[in-house]
């Protein structure tokens, strides 16, 4: 076994040295030289300017092509195709807030607040609504997974 390992190491060393010594090209020079060996470039790639990062188009175009397929894009369709465009505010809050109803005191006298600790107020979200939200999220995930399977089947993967 030791002989085999030594033989294997010798073969690897010989294979590494062959292009630099014995193996020659058509011009008679060795296939490789030490000048051709270079360290990999480890410099950072050029990064985009900070002002261009995070910019989004705020108009979405919708149209149907000649085959009747529906398209959405951030750029308008080719000339002669009817389309609709919808704008949106990228800073819009997408989660609808819950309105907490406050009862007015019966007397006109302004009393000191009875709630000293903010955690005593309670949670405005009901467990049923949270469960419905989670179920809806799972249904959306299932729908997206099904669509991905359909697309993969269409392209033959």
DSSP file (Angstrom, degrees, kcal/mol; ACC not computed):
  #  RESIDUE AA STRUCTURE BP1 BP2  ACC     N-H-->O    O-->H-N    N-H-->O    O-->H-N    TCO  KAPPA ALPHA  PHI   PSI    X-CA   Y-CA   Z-CA
    1    1 A X     >        0   0    0      0, 0.0     4,-2.1     0, 0.0     5,-0.2   0.000 360.0 360.0 360.0 -41.8    0.0    0.0    0.0
    2    2 A X  H  >  +     0   0    0      1,-0.2     4,-2.3     2,-0.2     5,-0.2   0.889 360.0  52.0 -63.5 -38.5    2.8    2.4    0.8
    3    3 A X  H  > S+     0   0    0      1,-0.2     4,-2.5     2,-0.2    -1,-0.2   0.905 108.1  51.6 -63.1 -41.4    4.5    1.7   -2.5
    4    4 A X  H  > S+     0   0    0      2,-0.2     4,-2.3     1,-0.2    -2,-0.2   0.904 109.9  49.0 -62.8 -42.6    1.2    2.5   -4.3
    5    5 A X  H  X S+     0   0    0     -4,-2.1     4,-2.4     2,-0.2    -2,-0.2   0.918 112.4  48.0 -64.2 -44.1    0.9    5.8   -2.5
    6    6 A X  H  X S+     0   0    0     -4,-2.3     4,-2.2     1,-0.2    -2,-0.2   0.899 112.2  49.5 -63.2 -40.5    4.4    6.7   -3.4
    7    7 A X  H  X S+     0   0    0     -4,-2.5     4,-2.0     2,-0.2    -2,-0.2   0.892 110.8  50.1 -64.6 -40.1    3.9    5.7   -7.0
    8    8 A X  H  X S+     0   0    0     -4,-2.3     4,-2.0     2,-0.2    -2,-0.2   0.905 110.4  49.2 -65.3 -42.7    0.7    7.8   -7.1
    9    9 A X  H  X S+     0   0    0     -4,-2.4     4,-2.4     1,-0.2    -2,-0.2   0.906 110.8  50.7 -64.4 -41.0    2.5   10.9   -5.7
   10   10 A X  H  X S+     0   0    0     -4,-2.2     4,-2.4     1,-0.2    -1,-0.2   0.888 109.0  51.6 -63.2 -38.9    5.3   10.5   -8.2
   11   11 A X  H  X S+     0   0    0     -4,-2.0     4,-2.3     2,-0.2    -1,-0.2   0.886 110.1  48.9 -65.6 -38.9    2.7   10.3  -11.1
   12   12 A X  H  X S+     0   0    0     -4,-2.0     4,-2.0     2,-0.2    -2,-0.2   0.931 111.8  48.3 -67.2 -45.0    1.0   13.5   -9.9
   13   13 A X  H  X S+     0   0    0     -4,-2.4     4,-2.0     1,-0.2    -2,-0.2   0.919 113.1  48.5 -60.7 -44.0    4.3   15.3   -9.7
   14   14 A X  H  X S+     0   0    0     -4,-2.4     4,-1.9     1,-0.2    -1,-0.2   0.899 109.7  52.1 -62.7 -41.9    5.3   14.1  -13.1
   15   15 A X  H  X S+     0   0    0     -4,-2.3     4,-0.6     1,-0.2    -1,-0.2   0.850 111.0  48.0 -64.7 -34.1    2.0   15.1  -14.6
   16   16 A X  H  < S+     0   0    0     -4,-2.0     4,-0.3     1,-0.2    -1,-0.2   0.877 115.2  44.3 -73.4 -36.8    2.3   18.6  -13.2
   17   17 A X  H >X S+     0   0    0     -4,-2.0     4,-1.2    -5,-0.2     3,-1.0   0.740  93.5  80.7 -81.1 -23.4    5.9   19.0  -14.4
   18   18 A X  H ><>S+     0   0    0     -4,-1.9     5,-1.9     1,-0.3     3,-0.8   0.892  89.5  50.6 -54.7 -48.7    5.3   17.6  -18.0
   19   19 A X  T 3<5S+     0   0    0     -4,-0.6    13,-2.2     1,-0.2    12,-0.5   0.773 114.2  46.9 -63.9 -22.0    3.8   20.8  -19.6
   20   20 A X  T <45S+     0   0    0     -3,-1.0    -1,-0.2    -4,-0.3    -2,-0.2   0.660 129.6  12.9 -89.9 -17.1    6.7   22.8  -18.2
   21   21 A X  T <<5S+     0   0    0     -4,-1.2    -3,-0.2    -3,-0.8    -2,-0.1   0.713 128.4  19.6-123.5 -74.0    9.5   20.5  -19.3
   22   22 A X  T   5S+     0   0    0     -5,-0.2     2,-0.3    -4,-0.2    -3,-0.1   0.902  99.4  81.1 -81.5 -44.6    9.1   17.6  -21.7
   23   23 A X      < -     0   0    0     -5,-1.9     8,-1.7     7,-0.0     2,-0.3  -0.500  64.1-171.2 -71.5 125.3    5.9   18.4  -23.6
   24   24 A X  B     -A   30   0A   0     -2,-0.3     6,-0.2     6,-0.2    -2,-0.0  -0.847  15.9-130.1-119.3 151.9    6.6   20.9  -26.4
   25   25 A X    >   -     0   0    0      4,-3.1     3,-1.4    -2,-0.3    -1,-0.1  -0.148  44.2 -84.2 -85.1-173.1    4.3   22.8  -28.7
   26   26 A X  T 3  S+     0   0    0      1,-0.3    -1,-0.0     2,-0.1    -2,-0.0   0.785 129.3  55.8 -65.7 -27.8    4.6   23.1  -32.6
   27   27 A X  T 3  S-     0   0    0      2,-0.1    -1,-0.3     3,-0.0     3,-0.1   0.489 118.2-110.9 -85.1  -1.3    7.1   25.8  -32.2
   28   28 A X  S <  S+     0   0    0     -3,-1.4     2,-0.2     1,-0.3    -2,-0.1   0.385  80.1 118.8  90.9  -3.1    9.4   23.7  -30.0
   29   29 A X  S    S-     0   0    0      1,-0.1    -4,-3.1     2,-0.1    -1,-0.3  -0.588  76.5 -86.5 -91.4 158.7    8.9   25.6  -26.8
   30   30 A X  B     -A   24   0A   0     -6,-0.2    -6,-0.2    -2,-0.2   -10,-0.1  -0.262  36.1-119.4 -59.7 151.3    7.4   24.1  -23.7
   31   31 A X  S    S+     0   0    0     -8,-1.7     2,-0.3   -12,-0.5   -11,-0.2   0.841  94.7  22.9 -62.8 -33.9    3.5   24.1  -23.5
   32   32 A X        -     0   0    0    -13,-2.2     2,-0.3    -9,-0.3    -1,-0.1  -0.939  65.3-165.8-132.4 155.0    3.5   26.2  -20.4
   33   33 A X    >   -     0   0    0     -2,-0.3     3,-1.2     1,-0.0     4,-0.5  -0.910  37.7-110.4-132.1 164.2    6.0   28.6  -18.6
   34   34 A X  G >  S+     0   0    0     -2,-0.3     3,-0.8     1,-0.3    -1,-0.0   0.760 114.6  67.0 -66.4 -22.9    6.0   30.0  -15.2
   35   35 A X  G 3  S+     0   0    0      1,-0.2    -1,-0.3     3,-0.0    -3,-0.0   0.790  94.4  58.4 -66.1 -27.1    5.2   33.4  -16.6
   36   36 A X  G <  S+     0   0    0     -3,-1.2     2,-0.5     2,-0.0    -1,-0.2   0.664  84.4  95.0 -78.5 -15.8    1.8   32.1  -17.6
   37   37 A X    <   +     0   0    0     -3,-0.8     2,-0.3    -4,-0.5    -5,-0.0  -0.661  54.1 171.0 -80.0 125.1    0.9   31.2  -14.0
   38   38 A X        -     0   0    0     -2,-0.5     2,-0.2     3,-0.0     3,-0.1  -0.970  34.9-113.9-134.1 148.2   -1.1   34.0  -12.4
   39   39 A X        -     0   0    0     -2,-0.3     3,-0.0     1,-0.1     0, 0.0  -0.506  47.2 -95.9 -74.0 149.5   -2.9   34.3   -9.1
   40   40 A X        -     0   0    0     -2,-0.2     2,-0.7     1,-0.1    -1,-0.1  -0.313  40.9-102.1 -66.0 152.3   -6.7   34.8   -9.5
   41   41 A X        +     0   0    0      1,-0.1    -1,-0.1    -3,-0.1    -3,-0.0  -0.660  40.6 176.2 -77.7 115.5   -8.0   38.3   -9.4
   42   42 A X        +     0   0    0     -2,-0.7    -1,-0.1     2,-0.0     3,-0.1   0.169  34.3 125.3-107.0  16.6   -9.5   38.8   -5.9
   43   43 A X        -     0   0    0      1,-0.1     2,-0.2     0, 0.0    -2,-0.0  -0.359  69.3 -97.1 -75.2 158.3  -10.5   42.5   -6.3
   44   44 A X        -     0   0    0      1,-0.1    -1,-0.1    -2,-0.1     3,-0.1  -0.479  40.3-114.1 -73.2 142.1  -14.0   43.6   -5.6
   45   45 A X        -     0   0    0     -2,-0.2     2,-0.3     1,-0.1    -1,-0.1  -0.323  42.9 -84.3 -70.9 161.0  -16.3   44.0   -8.6
   46   46 A X        -     0   0    0      1,-0.0     2,-0.3    -2,-0.0    -1,-0.1  -0.513  48.2-149.1 -67.3 127.3  -17.6   47.4   -9.6
   47   47 A X        -     0   0    0     -2,-0.3     3,-0.1     1,-0.1    -1,-0.0  -0.729  18.9-106.1 -98.3 147.6  -20.6   48.2   -7.6
   48   48 A X        -     0   0    0     -2,-0.3    -1,-0.1     1,-0.1     5,-0.1  -0.292  47.9 -87.2 -67.2 158.6  -23.5   50.4   -8.9
   49   49 A X    >>  -     0   0    0      1,-0.1     3,-1.1     3,-0.0     4,-0.8  -0.310  33.6-119.4 -65.0 150.6  -23.8   53.9   -7.5
   50   50 A X  T 34 S+     0   0    0      1,-0.3     3,-0.4     2,-0.2    -1,-0.1   0.790 110.8  62.0 -63.7 -28.0  -25.8   54.2   -4.3
   51   51 A X  T 34 S+     0   0    0      1,-0.2    -1,-0.3     3,-0.0    -2,-0.0   0.775 104.4  47.6 -71.1 -24.6  -28.3   56.5   -6.0
   52   52 A X  T X4 S+     0   0    0     -3,-1.1     3,-1.0     2,-0.1     2,-0.3   0.614  89.7  99.1 -91.8 -11.9  -29.3   53.8   -8.5
   53   53 A X  T 3< S+     0   0    0     -4,-0.8     3,-0.1    -3,-0.4    -3,-0.0  -0.575  90.8  11.8 -77.0 133.9  -29.8   51.0   -5.9
   54   54 A X  T 3  S+     0   0    0     -2,-0.3    -1,-0.2     1,-0.3     2,-0.2   0.440  86.2 142.4  85.2   0.0  -33.4   50.4   -4.9
   55   55 A X    <   -     0   0    0     -3,-1.0     2,-0.4     1,-0.0    -1,-0.3  -0.531  27.8-172.7 -74.6 141.3  -35.0   52.5   -7.6
   56   56 A X        -     0   0    0     -2,-0.2     2,-0.2    -3,-0.1    34,-0.1  -0.963  28.5-110.3-132.8 150.4  -38.2   51.0   -9.0
   57   57 A X        -     0   0    0     -2,-0.4    18,-0.1     1,-0.1    17,-0.0  -0.582  21.3-155.9 -73.9 142.4  -40.5   51.9  -11.8
   58   58 A X        +     0   0    0     -2,-0.2    30,-2.1    16,-0.1     2,-0.4   0.216  69.8  73.2-107.8  16.2  -43.8   53.3  -10.5
   59   59 A X  E     -B   87   0B   0     28,-0.2     2,-0.5    15,-0.2    28,-0.2  -0.997  60.0-163.2-129.3 133.5  -45.9   52.4  -13.6
   60   60 A X  E     -B   86   0B   0     26,-2.9    26,-2.5    -2,-0.4     2,-0.4  -0.966   9.3-152.6-116.3 129.2  -47.0   48.9  -14.6
   61   61 A X  E     -BC  85  73B   0     12,-3.4    12,-2.0    -2,-0.5     2,-0.4  -0.825   8.7-167.6-103.2 139.0  -48.2   48.3  -18.2
   62   62 A X  E     +BC  84  72B   0     22,-3.0    22,-2.5    -2,-0.4     2,-0.3  -0.991  19.4 145.4-128.3 133.2  -50.7   45.6  -19.0
   63   63 A X  E     -BC  83  71B   0      8,-1.8     8,-3.1    -2,-0.4     2,-0.4  -0.979  39.7-121.3-157.7 165.8  -51.6   44.3  -22.5
   64   64 A X  E     - C   0  70B   0     18,-0.5     6,-0.2    -2,-0.3    18,-0.1  -0.937  26.3-141.9-114.0 137.8  -52.5   41.3  -24.5
   65   65 A X    >   -     0   0    0      4,-2.0     3,-1.6    -2,-0.4    -1,-0.0  -0.161  40.6 -82.5 -86.5-173.3  -50.4   40.1  -27.5
   66   66 A X  T 3  S+     0   0    0      1,-0.3    -1,-0.1     2,-0.1    -2,-0.0   0.780 130.7  53.7 -63.4 -27.9  -51.6   38.7  -30.8
   67   67 A X  T 3  S-     0   0    0      2,-0.1    -1,-0.3     1,-0.0    -3,-0.0   0.532 119.2-110.3 -83.2  -6.3  -52.0   35.2  -29.2
   68   68 A X    <   +     0   0    0     -3,-1.6     2,-0.3     1,-0.3    -2,-0.1   0.545  67.6 148.2  89.8   7.8  -54.1   36.6  -26.4
   69   69 A X        -     0   0    0      1,-0.1    -4,-2.0    -5,-0.0     2,-0.3  -0.582  47.5-123.1 -80.3 139.8  -51.5   36.2  -23.7
   70   70 A X  E     -C   64   0B   0     -2,-0.3     2,-0.3    -6,-0.2    -6,-0.2  -0.652  29.7-168.8 -85.2 134.0  -51.6   38.7  -20.9
   71   71 A X  E     -C   63   0B   0     -8,-3.1    -8,-1.8    -2,-0.3     2,-0.4  -0.942  11.8-165.8-125.3 145.8  -48.3   40.6  -20.3
   72   72 A X  E     +C   62   0B   0     -2,-0.3     2,-0.3   -10,-0.2   -10,-0.2  -0.989  21.9 157.8-125.9 139.2  -47.2   42.9  -17.5
   73   73 A X  E     -C   61   0B   0    -12,-2.0   -12,-3.4    -2,-0.4     4,-0.1  -0.988  49.1-130.7-156.2 160.0  -44.1   45.1  -17.8
   74   74 A X  S    S+     0   0    0     -2,-0.3     2,-0.3   -14,-0.2   -15,-0.2   0.467  97.5  60.5 -91.5  -3.2  -42.5   48.2  -16.4
   75   75 A X  S    S-     0   0    0    -14,-0.1   -14,-0.1   -18,-0.1   -18,-0.0  -0.929  97.5 -99.3-120.7 149.7  -42.0   49.5  -20.0
   76   76 A X        -     0   0    0     -2,-0.3     3,-0.1     1,-0.1    -2,-0.1  -0.243  41.7-107.0 -66.1 154.7  -44.7   50.2  -22.5
   77   77 A X        -     0   0    0      1,-0.2     3,-0.1     4,-0.1    -1,-0.1  -0.173  50.4 -71.1 -72.4 172.2  -45.5   47.6  -25.2
   78   78 A X    >   -     0   0    0      1,-0.1     3,-1.3     2,-0.1    -1,-0.2  -0.138  69.1 -73.9 -59.9 162.1  -44.6   48.0  -28.9
   79   79 A X  T 3  S+     0   0    0      1,-0.2    -1,-0.1    -3,-0.1     3,-0.1  -0.214 115.5  28.6 -57.5 144.3  -46.4   50.6  -31.0
   80   80 A X  T 3  S+     0   0    0      1,-0.2     2,-0.5    -3,-0.1    -1,-0.2   0.406  88.8 115.4  88.3  -1.8  -50.0   49.8  -32.0
   81   81 A X    <   -     0   0    0     -3,-1.3    -1,-0.2    -4,-0.1     2,-0.2  -0.887  65.1-127.5-105.0 128.1  -50.9   47.5  -29.1
   82   82 A X        +     0   0    0     -2,-0.5   -18,-0.5   -18,-0.1     2,-0.3  -0.499  39.6 167.1 -71.6 139.9  -53.6   48.7  -26.7
   83   83 A X  E     -B   63   0B   0     -2,-0.2     2,-0.4   -20,-0.1   -20,-0.2  -0.963  30.7-137.3-147.6 162.8  -52.5   48.7  -23.1
   84   84 A X  E     -B   62   0B   0    -22,-2.5   -22,-3.0    -2,-0.3     2,-0.4  -0.931  18.4-156.0-118.5 149.8  -53.5   49.9  -19.7
   85   85 A X  E     -B   61   0B   0     -2,-0.4     2,-0.4   -24,-0.2   -24,-0.2  -0.971   6.1-168.8-128.0 143.5  -51.1   51.5  -17.2
   86   86 A X  E     -B   60   0B   0    -26,-2.5   -26,-2.9    -2,-0.4     2,-0.3  -0.998   9.9-150.0-131.5 133.3  -51.4   51.7  -13.4
   87   87 A X  E     -B   59   0B   0     -2,-0.4     2,-0.3   -28,-0.2   -28,-0.2  -0.678  13.8-173.4 -98.6 156.0  -49.2   53.7  -11.2
   88   88 A X        -     0   0    0    -30,-2.1     2,-0.7    -2,-0.3     3,-0.0  -0.979  27.6-119.0-144.8 157.6  -48.3   52.9   -7.6
   89   89 A X    >   -     0   0    0     -2,-0.3     3,-2.0     1,-0.1   -31,-0.0  -0.880  16.6-153.7 -97.7 115.5  -46.5   54.5   -4.8
   90   90 A X  T 3  S+     0   0    0     -2,-0.7    -1,-0.1     1,-0.3   -33,-0.0   0.678  94.2  58.8 -65.7 -14.2  -43.5   52.4   -3.8
   91   91 A X  T 3  S+     0   0    0      2,-0.1    -1,-0.3    -3,-0.0     2,-0.2   0.306  78.9 124.5 -95.1   9.7  -43.7   53.9   -0.3
   92   92 A X    <   -     0   0    0     -3,-2.0     2,-0.5     1,-0.1    -4,-0.0  -0.451  66.8-119.7 -72.2 139.8  -47.2   52.6    0.3
   93   93 A X        -     0   0    0     -2,-0.2    -1,-0.1     1,-0.1    -2,-0.1  -0.696  22.1-164.3 -78.0 124.6  -47.8   50.4    3.3
   94   94 A X        +     0   0    0     -2,-0.5     2,-0.6     2,-0.1    -1,-0.1   0.568  65.8  81.1 -90.3  -9.2  -49.1   47.1    2.1
   95   95 A X  S    S-     0   0    0      0, 0.0     2,-0.3     0, 0.0    -2,-0.0  -0.871  81.1-130.1-101.3 122.5  -50.5   45.8    5.4
   96   96 A X        -     0   0    0     -2,-0.6     2,-0.1     1,-0.1    -2,-0.1  -0.507  25.1-128.0 -72.6 133.1  -53.9   47.2    6.2
   97   97 A X        -     0   0    0     -2,-0.3     2,-0.5     1,-0.1    -1,-0.1  -0.368  13.4-121.0 -80.6 160.8  -54.0   48.6    9.7
   98   98 A X        -     0   0    0     -2,-0.1     2,-0.6     2,-0.0    26,-0.1  -0.865  21.5-131.5-101.2 132.3  -56.5   47.7   12.4
   99   99 A X        -     0   0    0     -2,-0.5     2,-0.6    25,-0.1     0, 0.0  -0.744  15.7-153.6 -86.9 124.0  -58.7   50.5   13.8
  100  100 A X        -     0   0    0     -2,-0.6     2,-0.4     2,-0.0    24,-0.0  -0.873  13.8-138.5 -98.2 121.9  -58.8   50.4   17.6
  101  101 A X        -     0   0    0     -2,-0.6     2,-0.5     1,-0.0    -2,-0.0  -0.663  13.9-158.9 -85.4 130.2  -62.0   52.0   18.9
  102  102 A X        -     0   0    0     -2,-0.4     2,-0.3     0, 0.0    -2,-0.0  -0.908  13.6-132.5-107.9 134.4  -61.6   54.2   21.9
  103  103 A X        -     0   0    0     -2,-0.5     2,-0.3     1,-0.0     3,-0.0  -0.664  19.2-125.2 -86.1 140.3  -64.6   54.9   24.1
  104  104 A X        -     0   0    0     -2,-0.3     2,-0.1     1,-0.1    -1,-0.0  -0.612  31.1-106.8 -80.2 141.1  -65.3   58.5   25.1
  105  105 A X        -     0   0    0     -2,-0.3    -1,-0.1     1,-0.1     5,-0.0  -0.397  20.2-132.6 -67.5 148.0  -65.6   59.2   28.8
  106  106 A X  S    S+     0   0    0     -2,-0.1     2,-0.2    -3,-0.0    -1,-0.1   0.794  87.1  59.6 -73.4 -29.0  -69.1   59.9   30.0
  107  107 A X  S    S-     0   0    0      2,-0.2    -2,-0.1     1,-0.1     0, 0.0  -0.652  80.4-130.5-100.5 158.8  -68.2   62.9   32.1
  108  108 A X  S    S+     0   0    0     -2,-0.2     2,-0.4     2,-0.1    -1,-0.1   0.553  78.8 105.0 -82.2  -8.2  -66.5   66.1   30.8
  109  109 A X  S    S-     0   0    0      1,-0.1     2,-0.8     0, 0.0    -2,-0.2  -0.596  73.7-132.1 -77.1 128.5  -64.0   65.9   33.5
  110  110 A X        -     0   0    0     -2,-0.4     2,-0.2    -5,-0.0    -2,-0.1  -0.719  29.2-163.2 -84.5 115.6  -60.6   64.8   32.2
  111  111 A X        -     0   0    0     -2,-0.8     2,-0.2     1,-0.1     3,-0.1  -0.539  28.0 -91.6 -96.8 163.2  -59.4   62.1   34.5
  112  112 A X        -     0   0    0     -2,-0.2    -1,-0.1     1,-0.1     0, 0.0  -0.505  57.4 -93.0 -68.8 139.6  -55.9   60.6   34.8
  113  113 A X        -     0   0    0     -2,-0.2    -1,-0.1     1,-0.2    -3,-0.0  -0.282  28.2-151.6 -58.7 138.0  -55.5   57.6   32.6
  114  114 A X  S    S+     0   0    0     -3,-0.1     2,-0.8     1,-0.1    -1,-0.2   0.676  77.0  81.4 -84.4 -18.2  -56.2   54.4   34.3
  115  115 A X        +     0   0    0      1,-0.2    -2,-0.1     3,-0.0     3,-0.1  -0.798  48.4 168.0 -93.1 113.0  -53.9   52.3   32.2
  116  116 A X        +     0   0    0     -2,-0.8     2,-0.5     1,-0.2    -1,-0.2   0.797  65.6  54.3 -91.3 -33.6  -50.4   52.8   33.5
  117  117 A X  S >  S-     0   0    0      1,-0.1     3,-2.2     2,-0.0     4,-0.3  -0.903  73.2-144.8-107.9 124.6  -48.7   50.0   31.5
  118  118 A X  G >  S+     0   0    0     -2,-0.5     3,-1.3     1,-0.3     4,-0.4   0.772  98.9  65.2 -59.5 -25.1  -49.1   50.0   27.7
  119  119 A X  G 3  S+     0   0    0      1,-0.2     3,-0.4     2,-0.2    -1,-0.3   0.637  87.3  71.0 -73.4 -10.6  -49.2   46.2   27.7
  120  120 A X  G <  S+     0   0    0     -3,-2.2    -1,-0.2     1,-0.2    -2,-0.2   0.641  80.0  76.9 -76.8 -13.3  -52.5   46.3   29.6
  121  121 A X  S <  S-     0   0    0     -3,-1.3    -1,-0.2    -4,-0.3    -2,-0.2   0.888  93.3-141.6 -64.8 -40.0  -54.3   47.6   26.5
  122  122 A X        -     0   0    0     -3,-0.4     2,-0.5    -4,-0.4    -1,-0.2  -0.424  25.3 -56.5 102.7 178.4  -54.4   44.2   24.9
  123  123 A X        -     0   0    0     -2,-0.1    -4,-0.0     1,-0.1     0, 0.0  -0.862  31.2-156.9-101.9 125.0  -54.0   43.0   21.4
  124  124 A X  S    S+     0   0    0     -2,-0.5     2,-0.5   -26,-0.1    -1,-0.1   0.595  74.2  87.0 -76.1  -8.3  -56.3   44.5   18.7
  125  125 A X  S    S-     0   0    0    -27,-0.1     2,-0.2     4,-0.0    -2,-0.1  -0.792  73.9-140.8 -95.7 128.6  -55.7   41.4   16.5
  126  126 A X     >  -     0   0    0     -2,-0.5     4,-2.0     1,-0.1     5,-0.2  -0.577  16.8-124.3 -85.6 150.7  -58.0   38.5   17.1
  127  127 A X  H  > S+     0   0    0      1,-0.2     4,-2.3    -2,-0.2     5,-0.2   0.847 111.3  56.8 -60.9 -32.9  -56.7   34.9   17.0
  128  128 A X  H  > S+     0   0    0      2,-0.2     4,-2.3     1,-0.2    -1,-0.2   0.914 107.7  46.5 -65.2 -41.8  -59.3   34.0   14.3
  129  129 A X  H  > S+     0   0    0      2,-0.2     4,-2.3     1,-0.2    -1,-0.2   0.873 112.0  51.0 -69.4 -35.5  -58.1   36.8   12.0
  130  130 A X  H  X S+     0   0    0     -4,-2.0     4,-2.2     2,-0.2    -2,-0.2   0.910 110.5  49.3 -66.2 -41.2  -54.4   35.8   12.5
  131  131 A X  H  X S+     0   0    0     -4,-2.3     4,-2.5     2,-0.2    -2,-0.2   0.906 110.8  50.2 -63.8 -41.1  -55.3   32.1   11.7
  132  132 A X  H  X S+     0   0    0     -4,-2.3     4,-2.6     2,-0.2    -2,-0.2   0.901 109.5  51.7 -63.3 -40.1  -57.1   33.3    8.5
  133  133 A X  H  X S+     0   0    0     -4,-2.3     4,-2.1     2,-0.2    -2,-0.2   0.913 111.2  46.9 -61.5 -43.3  -54.1   35.3    7.5
  134  134 A X  H  X S+     0   0    0     -4,-2.2     4,-2.3     2,-0.2    -2,-0.2   0.903 111.9  50.4 -66.1 -41.5  -51.8   32.3    8.0
  135  135 A X  H  X S+     0   0    0     -4,-2.5     4,-2.4     1,-0.2    -2,-0.2   0.913 110.2  50.4 -62.6 -42.5  -54.2   30.1    6.0
  136  136 A X  H  X S+     0   0    0     -4,-2.6     4,-2.2     1,-0.2    -1,-0.2   0.906 109.7  50.7 -61.6 -41.0  -54.3   32.6    3.2
  137  137 A X  H  X S+     0   0    0     -4,-2.1     4,-2.2     1,-0.2    -2,-0.2   0.903 110.6  48.7 -64.3 -40.9  -50.5   32.8    3.1
  138  138 A X  H  X S+     0   0    0     -4,-2.3     4,-2.4     2,-0.2    -1,-0.2   0.893 110.5  51.5 -65.4 -38.9  -50.2   29.0    3.0
  139  139 A X  H  X S+     0   0    0     -4,-2.4     4,-2.4     2,-0.2    -2,-0.2   0.893 109.6  49.6 -65.2 -39.3  -52.8   28.9    0.1
  140  140 A X  H  X S+     0   0    0     -4,-2.2     4,-2.5     2,-0.2    -2,-0.2   0.918 110.8  50.1 -64.5 -42.6  -50.8   31.5   -1.8
  141  141 A X  H  X S+     0   0    0     -4,-2.2     4,-2.3     2,-0.2    -2,-0.2   0.906 111.0  49.1 -61.8 -41.8  -47.6   29.5   -1.3
  142  142 A X  H  X S+     0   0    0     -4,-2.4     4,-2.4     2,-0.2    -1,-0.2   0.910 110.8  50.6 -63.9 -42.6  -49.4   26.3   -2.6
  143  143 A X  H  X S+     0   0    0     -4,-2.4     4,-2.3     1,-0.2    -2,-0.2   0.916 111.0  48.2 -61.7 -44.1  -50.7   28.2   -5.6
  144  144 A X  H  X S+     0   0    0     -4,-2.5     4,-2.2     2,-0.2    -2,-0.2   0.896 110.9  50.9 -64.7 -39.7  -47.2   29.5   -6.4
  145  145 A X  H  X S+     0   0    0     -4,-2.3     4,-2.1     2,-0.2    -2,-0.2   0.908 110.3  49.7 -63.6 -41.5  -45.7   26.0   -6.0
  146  146 A X  H  X S+     0   0    0     -4,-2.4     4,-2.1     1,-0.2    -2,-0.2   0.905 110.7  49.8 -63.3 -41.4  -48.4   24.6   -8.4
  147  147 A X  H  X S+     0   0    0     -4,-2.3     4,-2.5     1,-0.2    -1,-0.2   0.887 108.8  52.4 -65.1 -38.0  -47.7   27.2  -11.0
  148  148 A X  H  X S+     0   0    0     -4,-2.2     4,-2.6     2,-0.2    -1,-0.2   0.906 108.8  50.1 -64.7 -40.5  -44.0   26.6  -10.8
  149  149 A X  H  X S+     0   0    0     -4,-2.1     4,-2.1     2,-0.2    -1,-0.2   0.903 110.7  50.3 -62.9 -40.7  -44.6   22.8  -11.4
  150  150 A X  H  X S+     0   0    0     -4,-2.1     4,-1.9     2,-0.2    -2,-0.2   0.915 111.7  47.5 -63.3 -43.2  -46.8   23.7  -14.4
  151  151 A X  H  X S+     0   0    0     -4,-2.5     4,-2.0     1,-0.2    -2,-0.2   0.907 111.3  50.1 -65.8 -41.2  -44.1   26.0  -15.8
  152  152 A X  H  X>S+     0   0    0     -4,-2.6     5,-2.7     1,-0.2     4,-0.6   0.873 110.2  51.1 -64.4 -35.9  -41.4   23.4  -15.3
  153  153 A X  H  <5S+     0   0    0     -4,-2.1     3,-0.4     3,-0.2    -1,-0.2   0.868 108.4  52.8 -67.7 -35.0  -43.6   20.8  -17.1
  154  154 A X  H  <5S+     0   0    0     -4,-1.9    -2,-0.2     1,-0.2    -1,-0.2   0.883 112.4  42.8 -67.7 -38.2  -44.1   23.2  -20.0
  155  155 A X  H  <5S-     0   0    0     -4,-2.0    -1,-0.2    -5,-0.1    -2,-0.2   0.478 116.6-114.1 -90.6  -0.1  -40.4   23.8  -20.5
  156  156 A X  T  <5       0   0    0     -4,-0.6    -3,-0.2    -3,-0.4    -4,-0.1   0.807 360.0 360.0  81.6  31.8  -39.6   20.1  -20.0
  157  157 A X      <       0   0    0     -5,-2.7    -4,-0.2    -6,-0.1    -5,-0.1   0.447 360.0 360.0 -94.3 360.0  -37.6   20.1  -16.8
